[in-house]
Amino acid sequence: MAAQKEKESLIKIENMSLEYGESINSTLALKNINLEINKGEFICVLGPSGCGKSSLLKCIAGYVNPTSGKVLMQGKEVDGPDWHRGVVFQSPTLYPWMTVNENVEFGPKMRDLPKAEIEDIREYFLEEVNLSGFGENYTFELSGGMKQRVAIARVLANYPQVVLMDEPFGALDALTRENMQNLIRNIWEENNTTIFFITHDVDEALLLANRVVVMSKQPGEIIRIFNVDFTDQIFKKGTKEVIYNDDYFKVKNEIMDIIHSQID
C-alpha cells in the first residue's frame, strides 16, 4: 500500500511512562515507551496480561495523561479525547435507546454535517460492516458480533485519523471472530484506515497487522517490533493458507517465546 511506503507520521510517542496512584502505593504501568504510528498502518500490540496494553491505548486516545513523556498527534500534544482518534472497546459501547442508524449517525450529527451527507456516510459504513437493512433495529435486538459491527461503523462514520481497538473481538465466538477479522482487514484495505489494535491472540495479530509490537510484563516496555506481511499475502492469494507456511510459524514461535519468557 502506497501510504505505508511514504511513512507519513501520524502519532509519535516519546519517552512515555505512566504511573497509577501516588508515592508508596504507586504502580508503574508503562516505562519509557517510544513508538511511531504512520498513516495507513495496521499495528497490533501483544504482551502478557497486565502489561499495560490498554493503558497505552488510553494514553493515545487521550483518556489518560502520561506521567512523563508525551503523545503527539501530527506534532501536537494529545491532551484529551478527540474524534480524530476513534475507540472500539471489547464490549460495544452503543446507545441502547437508539436504533442502529441513530448510533452510526451520532458522530456526524454532533459535527453538524448536512443531513444528506450524514445519510450517505451511514449507508456507506453499514454496507461496509454488512449491516444494510438493519438500520431500524435497536441494538439490544442484535447478536454480539452484530453489535460490534455497529460499534465499528459508528467509529468509522467520524472518519477518524486513527482507530484504536482494545481487544474488540475478544468476547466473540471463534467463527464470528474470524468473520470480524476478515471484515476489519478489508475495511482497512479499502479505506486506508490507520489502526492500532490490542490483542492477546498471536494469530490474530499476525493475520491483521503489518507491524506487531510485543510488550514486556509490568511495567510495560516495548521489547520488540516485527514487520510482517502475512496480511498482504492473504490479499494476494485470497485465502488464509499463509498460516501454514514456514515463515509464519517462525515468527509466531519467536513471539510466543518472548511472551512466555515474560510470564513468571
N, C-alpha and C positions, 0 to 999 in steps of 0.2 A: 504494500500500500504506500502510495507516494508520500503521504503526510508523515509517515513514520520515518522515511528516509531523510526528510528535510529536518527532522528533530526540532520542531518548534516547541520551545519550553512553555509549559502551562503552569505547573506548580513546582515550587522549589522548597524543600525542607532543609533548613540549615542548622546543624549542631543542636537539634531539638531534644530536650529532656522534659519529662513530665513526672511530677511528684504529687501523690494524693496525701491529704492530711498534713499535719504540722508537727514539727520537732520530733520527739521520740516516737510518736505514733504515725510518722510519715512512711509512705511506701513509694519507692522509686519504680514507676511503671515502665517508663521508656528512657533509654540512655543514648545520648549522642547520635540521633538519627539524622542521616543525610541521604536525601533521595530527590531525584528529579523526575517529574511525570511529564512526558511530552504529548503534544496533541495527537490524537488518533491511536494512542497506545491502549493495550489491554493488559493491566498489571494485576497479577494475583499475589496475595500475601499469605504465606503459610508459616506455621510455628506451633509449638506445643501450647496446650490450653493455659490461659492466664499469662501469655507472653506479651500482652499489650496490643494485639492486632486491632481490637475495637477501639482502644484508646487512641491509637494512631489515626484511625478513620475519623474519630470525633474531633481531633485537633485539626485535620484537614477541612472538615465540614464547618469548623468554627464554633462547635458546641462547647469545646473545652479549650482554654488557653494554655499553651505550654509554660512550664516553669522557667525554662531558659531556652534560648534559640528562637527560631521563628519559622512560620509557614508563610510563604509568599505565593500569591497568585498573579501571574503576569507582572511581577515586580512589586506588587502592592501587598502589604502585610494583611493576612486574614485576621479580622478582629470580631467575627460573629458569623452566624449563618447567613446564607445568601442563595438566591435561586440559581445562581450560576453553578452552584455545587449541589446537585440533587442527591438525595439519600434514599436508598431502598434497604429496609431492615429485614431481619429474618421473619418477623411477624408483620404481615401487611398492615400499615397504619392508614387505614381508609376511614372515611366518614360514613358510618353505617346508616345514617338518616338520609344519605344522598344516593341517587342512582349511580350506575357505572358512568353514564355520560357526565353527570354533575361532578363526580370525583375527578375525571380526566380534564374537565373544563376549568377546574378550580383555579389552577395557577394562571393560565392565560386571562381569566376573568379578573383576577387580582391585579393583573398588569394592565387592565383596561384596554385589551385588544378589541378590534371591531368584531361584532357578532359573527359575521360570515367567516372571518379568519379563525375565530375560536372553533366554529363548527368544522372547518376544514382540518384544523390541527387534530381535533378529537377523532374525526373519522379516519384520518391517516394512521394515528397511533393505535386505535382499536383494531384496525386491519393488520397493523404490524404485529400485534400480540395475539392475533387470531381470535378476536372477541367481537367482530362485527355481528350485529344482531342481538347483542346482549346489553345494549346501552340503556334500556328502560328497566333492567333488573336492578334490584337493590343488592348491595354487596353481601348481605347475610344469606342471600339465596345461592351464592356461588361456592364451589369447592375451594380447597386451599390453594391449589395450583392456579385456578382462575383468579382468585383474589390477588395472588402475587403478580399475575399478568396485568391486572388493573393498576396495581401499585407501580409497576414498571412504566406503563403507559402514562400514568399521572406525572411521574417524574420527567419522562421524555417530552411531554407536552410543553414543558417550560423551556425546551431546547437549552438545557444546562451545558456549560462548557465541559464539565466532568460529572460522571455518575459514580457515586460512592455506594458500594453494595456490601452489606455486612452479613455474610453467610445467608444470602437471600433464598437459597434452595435447601437449606439445612433441615427444615421441618417437613419436606415433601417426600413422598414415597419414591422408590427408585425409578420407576417408569416416568412419572411426572417430572422428576428431577432431570432425567436425560432429555425430555422434550423441552424443558426450560433452558437447558444448556444450549441446545440447538437454536432455540429462539433468540437468546441473548447474543450468541455468536453471529447470527445472521443480521440482527439489528445493528450490532457493532460494525459489521462489514458494510452494510447498506448506507448507514448514516454517518460513517467516520466518527462515531462517538468515542470519547475518551472514558475508559472505565477503570476504576480502582476497586478491586473485588477481593474480599476476605473470605477464606475458606479453610477448613481443616482437612479437606479431601485432596490428596496429591493428584489423583487422576483428573479431578475437576479442574485444578489449576493448569495442568499440562494440556488439557483439551480446550482451554479457553484463551490462555494468556499468550502474549509474545514476550513478556518478561515475568519471571517468578521470583519474588522476594522471599527469602527464608529468614525468619527471626529466631533469636535465642530465647531461652526461658527468661523469666523475670529477673532483673529488669531487661525489657526487650531491646535488643540491639539487632541491626541488620548484619547477619553473618555472611550471606552470600546472595548474589543475584544471578539468575540463569536466564540467558537469552534463548528462547525456544521458538520453533516454527511449526509445531505439530498442527496448529490451527490452520496455517496456510496449506499444509498437506491435506487436511480434511477438505478444504475448499476446492483444491485441485482435483482430488480423487472422488469427492462426493460421498465418502464413507469414513467410518472411524476405524478402518483396518490398521491405521497408523499405530494404534495402541499395542499392536502385536510385533512391532519391529524392534530390532536390537537397540537402536538409538534411544527409543522411548524407554525401554527397560533400564538402560544405563543411567539416564537422567533421573528416572523415578527412584531407582535404588540409591543413587547418590543423595537425593533429597531426603529419602527415608532414613538413611544412615545419619545425616546431620540432625534431623528432628529427634531420632531415638537417642542420640548422644546427649541431647538436652534434657531428657527425662530422667529424673532421679530414680 
